[in-house]
Amino acid sequence: MSNRHRLWPGLLVSLPLTLLVACVGPTPSPAPTGTSPSPTAEASQAGLQSYVFGTVTAGPVCPVERVPPDPSCAPRAVSGAVIIATFPGQGEAARAISSTAGNYRLVISGYGTIVLTASPVSGLLGTPTAVQVNLGPAESRQVDFLYDTGIR
């Protein structure tokens, strides 16, 4: 057997190992001792983002509710509603504006207890009740808001 053929099996074993080491990259250094960042700051540093999404609607649309419900009287989508997420005592975490379909999505850098509020919308009565949500790291939650049209 020639030397060229003896090297080939060793190359097949060492090449995948070399590629594996190159892909893994360096090991991250540990956080300095004596520091304890807040949960929200820690999540931001780790790149963990949580999401809150939902639909914003207004109802009732018809003055009389029917049984079975009339599909044309279903709550209508509200576009342009401003939804704000805040960490109590820390300020605003995110804000979004609902689409023409009434959908919104908030990207929250961090986790913990947040309060979601909807701002007033012209032509609708008041605002929906604020909602408190407890988010874990990289967690998603659905929170829908319903405005009152004033139709009775």
C-alpha positions in Angstrom: 0.0 0.0 0.0 1.4 3.4 -0.9 1.8 6.3 1.5 -0.9 8.2 -0.3 -3.5 5.5 0.5 -2.4 5.2 4.2 -3.1 9.0 4.8 -6.6 8.9 3.3 -8.4 7.1 6.2 -6.8 9.5 8.8 -7.9 12.5 6.8 -11.5 11.2 6.7 -11.5 11.1 10.5 -9.7 14.4 11.2 -11.5 16.6 8.6 -15.0 16.3 10.2 -13.5 17.0 13.6 -11.7 20.1 12.3 -14.9 21.3 10.7 -16.9 20.7 13.9 -14.4 22.7 16.0 -14.4 25.6 13.5 -18.3 25.8 13.4 -18.7 25.8 17.2 -16.6 28.9 17.7 -15.1 30.2 21.0 -16.7 29.6 24.3 -18.3 32.7 25.7 -16.7 34.1 28.8 -18.7 34.0 32.1 -20.3 37.2 33.5 -18.2 39.0 36.0 -18.8 38.0 39.6 -20.5 40.4 42.0 -22.9 41.7 39.4 -26.6 40.6 39.3 -28.4 42.3 36.4 -32.2 42.6 36.6 -34.2 39.9 34.8 -35.1 42.3 32.0 -31.5 43.4 31.5 -30.2 39.8 31.6 -32.7 38.8 28.9 -31.7 41.7 26.7 -28.1 40.8 27.0 -28.8 37.2 26.1 -30.8 38.3 23.0 -34.0 36.8 24.4 -37.1 38.5 23.1 -40.7 37.9 24.1 -43.7 38.7 21.9 -47.2 39.9 22.6 -49.6 39.9 19.7 -53.3 40.1 19.3 -56.3 41.6 17.6 -58.0 45.0 18.3 -61.7 45.0 17.5 -64.8 47.2 18.3 -68.3 46.1 19.1 -71.2 45.9 19.2 -71.7 46.6 15.5 -75.4 46.0 15.4 -78.0 47.4 17.9 -79.7 44.1 18.4 -77.8 40.8 19.1 -79.4 37.8 17.4 -79.4 34.0 18.1 -77.7 32.5 16.2 -75.3 35.4 15.8 -75.4 37.4 12.6 -71.9 37.3 11.0 -72.4 40.8 9.7 -72.7 42.0 13.3 -69.3 40.6 14.4 -67.0 43.1 16.0 -65.0 45.0 13.4 -61.3 45.4 13.2 -59.8 48.7 14.6 -56.8 50.1 12.7 -54.5 52.7 14.1 -55.0 51.7 17.8 -51.8 52.3 19.8 -50.9 49.4 22.1 -48.2 50.2 24.7 -46.4 47.7 26.9 -44.7 48.9 30.1 -42.6 47.3 32.8 -44.1 48.6 36.1 -41.6 51.1 37.6 -39.3 50.9 34.6 -41.2 52.6 31.8 -42.3 51.7 28.3 -41.0 48.5 26.9 -42.6 48.6 23.4 -45.4 50.1 21.4 -47.3 49.0 18.3 -50.0 50.3 16.0 -52.8 48.0 14.9 -53.0 47.2 11.2 -56.0 47.6 8.9 -56.9 44.0 9.9 -56.7 45.0 13.6 -53.6 43.0 14.3 -50.6 44.2 16.4 -47.3 42.6 17.5 -45.0 43.9 20.3 -41.4 42.7 20.6 -40.4 42.8 24.2 -36.7 42.7 25.0 -36.7 41.1 28.4 -39.3 39.3 30.6 -41.3 39.7 33.7 -44.6 41.4 34.5 -45.7 43.9 31.8 -48.9 46.0 31.6 -50.6 46.4 28.2 -52.7 49.5 27.6 -54.6 50.6 24.5 -54.8 54.4 23.7 -58.1 56.1 22.9 -59.3 55.8 19.3 -61.3 58.5 17.6 -65.0 57.5 17.2 -64.9 54.8 19.9 -65.9 55.1 23.6 -63.2 55.0 26.2 -60.4 52.4 26.1 -60.3 48.7 26.8 -59.2 47.6 30.2 -55.4 47.4 30.8 -54.1 43.9 30.9 -51.2 42.6 33.1 -49.2 39.8 31.6 -46.3 37.8 33.1 -43.8 36.9 30.3 -41.1 34.3 30.6 -37.9 34.5 28.5 -38.6 34.1 24.7 -42.3 33.6 25.4 -45.3 34.6 23.2 -48.7 35.6 24.5 -51.9 36.6 22.8 -53.8 39.6 24.2 -56.9 40.9 22.4 -58.5 44.3 23.0 -62.2 45.2 22.5 -63.2 48.8 22.2 -66.9 49.9 22.8 -68.7 51.4 19.8 -71.5 52.8 21.9 -74.2 51.2 19.8 -77.0 49.8 22.0 
